[in-house]
Amino acid sequence: MCSGKTVSNFIIGKGQIKSESLERIISALPPDAREFFFQQLHPINKDMRSLIMRATDDEKAEVLRLIAASLTAGIVADRKEMMAI
C-alpha cells in the first residue's frame, strides 16, 4: 500500500514509489487525469501527420466521414450560390 506521506515525498523528489503502487495510483485516476498524466510522460506532437499515424482505423474513418460531410456541405452551398446568380 502507498501512504499519503509516500506520495508527498515522491512528488517533492524525496522518495520513491514502487511500480505496483504507482500502477494502482494511476488506475484510480479519472480517465481525463490519467490521459493528462500519460501526455506529460510522452507528449504527442499535435501536427496532422502525427495524429493520423497514431489514430485507430475507426478514428481515421470518422475523420474521413467528417471531411466528406464538410466537402458535401460546401458543394451544396456552392450550387445554391450558382443557382442564385
C-alpha positions in Angstrom: 0.0 0.0 0.0 1.1 3.5 -0.7 0.6 6.1 2.0 -0.1 9.8 1.6 3.3 10.6 3.0 5.0 8.3 0.5 3.1 10.1 -2.3 4.0 13.5 -0.9 7.7 12.6 -0.6 7.6 11.3 -4.2 6.1 14.5 -5.5 8.7 16.7 -3.9 11.5 14.3 -5.0 12.4 13.0 -1.6 11.3 9.4 -2.0 10.4 6.7 -4.4 7.3 4.7 -5.2 7.3 1.1 -6.2 5.9 0.4 -9.6 3.0 -1.6 -8.3 1.9 1.3 -6.1 2.3 3.8 -9.0 0.1 1.5 -11.2 -2.6 1.4 -8.5 -2.5 5.2 -8.2 -2.7 5.7 -12.0 -5.5 3.2 -12.4 -7.5 5.1 -9.7 -7.3 8.4 -11.6 -10.3 9.6 -13.6 -9.8 8.9 -17.3 -9.1 12.6 -18.1 -6.5 12.8 -15.4 -4.9 9.5 -16.5 -4.7 10.8 -20.1 -3.1 14.0 -18.9 -0.6 12.0 -16.8 0.5 9.9 -19.8 0.5 13.0 -22.0 3.1 14.6 -19.7 5.3 11.5 -19.9 5.2 11.2 -23.6 3.9 14.5 -25.3 2.3 13.9 -28.6 3.2 16.3 -31.4 -0.1 17.8 -32.5 0.7 18.1 -36.2 -1.6 16.4 -38.6 0.8 13.6 -39.6 1.5 12.6 -36.0 -2.2 12.5 -35.2 -3.1 10.4 -38.2 -0.2 7.9 -37.6 -1.4 7.4 -34.0 -5.1 7.1 -34.8 -7.0 3.9 -34.9 -8.8 2.8 -38.0 -12.1 3.8 -36.5 -10.8 7.2 -35.7 -9.4 7.6 -39.2 -12.8 6.6 -40.7 -14.6 9.1 -38.5 -12.2 11.9 -39.7 -12.8 10.9 -43.3 -16.6 11.0 -42.8 -16.3 14.5 -41.2 -14.2 15.7 -44.1 -16.6 14.2 -46.7 -19.6 15.8 -44.9 -17.9 19.2 -44.8 -17.0 18.9 -48.5 -20.5 17.9 -49.4 -21.9 20.8 -47.4 -19.5 23.2 -49.3 -20.6 21.8 -52.7 -24.3 22.2 -51.8 -23.6 25.8 -50.7 -21.7 26.5 -53.9 -24.6 25.1 -56.1 -27.1 27.2 -54.2 -25.0 30.3 -54.9 -24.6 29.4 -58.6 -28.4 29.0 -58.9 -29.0 32.4 -57.3 -26.9 34.1 -60.0 
